[in-house]
Amino acid sequence: METPQKTLWGGRFSTSLSTETVTFTQSVEADARLIGYDIWGSQAHAIMLARQGIISDDELREILRWLQKAAEDFRNGKLTLDANKEDVHMNVESYLIENAGREFGGKLHTARSRNDQVLVDAHLYIREEILNVQRGLAALCDAFLKIAEEHTETVMPGYTHTQHAQPISLGFWATAYVSMFLRDNKRLQAAYALASTNPLGACALAGTTFPIDRHLTTKLLGFDSPHEHALDVISSRDFIAETLFALSLVMANLSRISEEIVYWTTYEFGMAVLDDAYSFGSSIMPQKKNPDIAELTRGRTGRVYGALFDLLTNLKGLPMGYNRDFQEDKPPLWEAFDIVKACLGVLPGLLATTDFRAERMAELANANFATATELANYLVTEHDISFRECHEIVGWLVGELVKQDKTFADWEATQGLLKQKDVDISVAQLQQVLDAELAIRNNRSLGGTSPDEVHRMREAFEEQLNEIALQVYTRQTQIDDARRETLRTVEEVLKQD
């Protein structure tokens, strides 16, 4: 590494930082993805300074000219971050000073601290990344809704404790995940609301004596409102914690579907077969077809959890105001976003191409007393016996059939055992009561597994997804319009040269 240069904040100090100090404290690797946002924030700040008469129009023009050039160099790969300049903020300001001169570039930092600048960049970045995750969740929900549409009456065993419980439909199972991911979307919406507040203008921690206009920068950066309390602004990282919490729950739910994919595709279950495009083989066993994508999703969940606990541990002992510990907030957040987006990028295609084996599902649903609850309910309704007594009768029946290595499908044996409990049911009636397909049709209660309820819920979920899509579009449009407004103002100022 080159010998460190004197820093922009080094007026008090008589010597430059040591190479070891620079290496230990620099954050350019983490900051690389923030360059565009840092330039946008600086453009908005400069425009505001000129509008408020804090800098002159000539000074604004020179500042914006070189910020625009910095943006062009960044897009063309010519602007790279120098670790000797600590971070993205000092790199951009140094670029400006080196090219525009200190008499112009040195005025950009008026009424601004790196403390609020750090937060501006993070808010801008997180805001758009949340929208990207929401789009990914929508694509995943669409894949589940297609499964629900095709398999409203496809019978499968429902599970509790990973044991057969009651028959459900594959469509019912699929809509359960949509219901789950819709809640994830609501948490992301809440996280977005926190991220869409403007920290710019809080300065170091106490605001500023300059007559700044925080509402103008809020508009130019597309935020919903200013984050008002300056000390709270600089001390706050809860918007990152909220985002990481939402991402952690997304991963928890992705891990749950991954777990089901893993065991559904085993030979023993045989309920699903992955497409070759989403499967992996073995280096030594030619027959293998492994669900690596599901396993990696499940495995990467811990890294996102780790990001949340990394931040929470960082925050727990910090006093109010800026602390350099905050520099450590971004790398785990970046990783969490990258992991979640990668998982959401591949899972919709995996689900859309999976072959769900309806015959095998029906076989399992009818093989292991999954309709026992239906029989108990029938006895309550038709034989006027209390549910607890019916529960005991059916439990005893199942135990006796298991001892004889039989199932409900051994109709005469089932009928004979029930007669021992003074319950007389014809074989034909038993076949109807214990039929898994009829069982799912009869569960018509709100949110139940009947085809009509699954159809109703699927339509309701589609409507909610459309509302979320509209909100995502509206928020993205607000961001894009603000960016265009800032650039339009920049171009107007530069035309006056």
Secondary structure, 3 states (H helix, E strand, C coil): CCCCCCCCCHHHCCCCCCHHHHHHHCCHHHHHHHHHHHHHHHHHHHHHHHHCCCCCHHHHHHHHHHHHHHHHHHHCCCCCCCHHHCCHHHHHHHHHHHHHCHHHHCCCCCCCCHHHHHHHHHHHHHHHHHHHHHHHHHHHHHHHHHHHHHCCCCEEEEEECCEEEEEEEHHHHHHHHHHHHHHHHHHHHHHHHHHCEECCCCCCCCCCCCCCCHHHHHHHCCCCEECCCHHHHHHCCHHHHHHHHHHHHHHHHHHHHHHHHHHHCCCCCCCEECCHHHCECCCCCCCCCECHHHHHHHHHHHHHHHHHHHHHHHHCCCCCCCCHHHHHHHHHHHHHHHHHHHHHHHHHHHHHHCEECHHHHHHHHCCCCCCHHHHHHHHHHHHCCCHHHHHHHHHHHHHHHHHCCCCCCCHHHHHHHHHCCCCCCCHHHHHHHCCHHHHHHHCCCCCCCCHHHHHHHHHHHHHHHHHHHHHHHHHHHHHHHHHHHHHHHHHHHHHCC
